[in-house]
Amino acid sequence: MIQRRTETALERCLPPETTAPTRLHAAMRYSVLGGGKRMRPLLCHAAGEAIKADPRLVDVAACAVELIHAYSLVHDDLPAMDNDVLRRGRPTCHVEYDEATALLVGDALQTLAFQLLAAPSTPPAAPTPERQLQMLTLLAQAAGSRGMAGGQAIDLAAVGLALSIEELEFMHIHKTGALIRAAVLLGTHAGAADEDALQTLGHYANRAGLLFQVVDDILDAEGSTVTLGKTAGKDAAQDKPTYVSMLGLTRAKELAARLRVEAHAALDVCQADTLRLHALTDYIVDRNF
Amino acid sequence: MIQRRTETALERCLPPETTAPTRLHAAMRYSVLGGGKRMRPLLCHAAGEAIKADPRLVDVAACAVELIHAYSLVHDDLPAMDNDVLRRGRPTCHVEYDEATALLVGDALQTLAFQLLAAPSTPPAAPTPERQLQMLTLLAQAAGSRGMAGGQAIDLAAVGLALSIEELEFMHIHKTGALIRAAVLLGTHAGAADEDALQTLGHYANRAGLLFQVVDDILDAEGSTVTLGKTAGKDAAQDKPTYVSMLGLTRAKELAARLRVEAHAALDVCQADTLRLHALTDYIVDRNF
């Protein structure tokens, strides 16, 4: 339901393939549309629902955060980074098109994310310009050198190294957690959340981000390429430190179970209606893709 | 003077090398600081001066547009794009660091540009949040798939093709012109420009953008790698369509002369104090680097 809603919203905010430069626009649409778990939009909408935000406003935030996520995947998959050929069960952008186009696709998707959040908002219940600037700042901090891009830089440097569990957590809090956290907070900002709700949900989002990553590592170790929709077993093959490589499968699963409990507990102290966020937390763990 | 001012402002807005991830931050600073013509900040300040904007506000706009320019150079120089090893007389980012780092440097510089424009502005004479959102939108449009990134996509597709002069102009209006135009308009937005001034200066900026590109093509054909600070003669070697390859050197110079006259004429109809913009227009043509 939310996934289909997000698909439609993304479809609308991406430039049509018929507009020049057509090949770039086609490649942008190829990289964003048609698949993906849409975990960040789901979290964004669930958080927006918790504080009764207008879902049309949450759509904008959800698209912006998903475009940042999509751009990071396109660049991550490039030969200079993870050199991956499969994503969401299809050839990655640089395989389907070419490397230079994939580079520009990622660049242009990032720009579009910020353009969306800066666009004049339509009433009723449009956020104030001040609120829009807050949301832009939040997304930029989550995406930038001290957020997602910074986490990826640490990830690169960590290949082949023996990290401590704290270092691994620090890396993933930036690499994965920052954008998951931003998704939750952008959803709450789309409404009129108070400082208290923002802080509680921020705490939840930190746990959810790590949980998401631990489960990802477990799935990568256990899953097959077909169910995963991306090349499985890459982490071990690339000698990347993961929760599974550090803790072993059993203890990684125990960690996931503990993070799940902590995420639920964080939601329990929140005054808002967090029913859907509770459900999403379980979905993060129980998904088998 | 403005160049030193911009250098200081850029220095301050970039994360320090001592902050984690240190290597990424060092590479970001390497790619932005220490050189460059700073043509966009110069235009930004000249336009700001024309409408008597507070130079401290223009600094923010100038840094944002320069960060977008710097990110595009880092990505342009990558092996998948122009595969260039020399920039501003020094090894390009991916040569000095590595390809993956250069990819992340460009990504994070783009994010930082938008983060700067979205940051709470400090009085006195701070722009309204509405104005900040307009500036964000302007920069995003100039940088995105229908601006700079789109122009680069057309550029990629044009290698080895025989373009018409109109097609070449269309490409450069996007690739180079969009950001030059944005620099001028962001400078005027930092003050309280009226619609009339915005339109006139926008017309000027279009001519200045093309002029800048034609002169660049002439310099690439004529210049040596030492005076240029980047690898000379690359365009011909890569079979890229340029004004020189299409028109020959003599007619390309005639075109530059005509665009210079048109740019000055556009400024002459403007009510603002455009003394410095006039001077910059000549500087664009007469520079020998």
Interface residues (C-beta under 8 A of the other chain):
Chain A: P15 T19 A20 P21 R23 L24 H25 M28 Y71 S72 H75 L78 A80 M81 D98 E99 A100 T101 L103 L104 G106 D107 A108 Q110 T111 L112 F114 Q115 A118 A119 P120 T128 P129 E130 Q132 L133 L136 T137 A140 Q141 A143 G144 S145 R146 A149 G150 Q152 A153 I154 L156 A157
Chain B: P15 T19 A20 P21 R23 L24 H25 M28 Y71 S72 H75 L78 A80 M81 D98 E99 A100 T101 A102 L103 L104 G106 D107 A108 Q110 T111 L112 F114 Q115 A118 A119 P120 T128 P129 E130 Q132 L133 L136 T137 A140 Q141 A143 G144 S145 R146 A149 G150 Q152 A153 I154 L156 A157
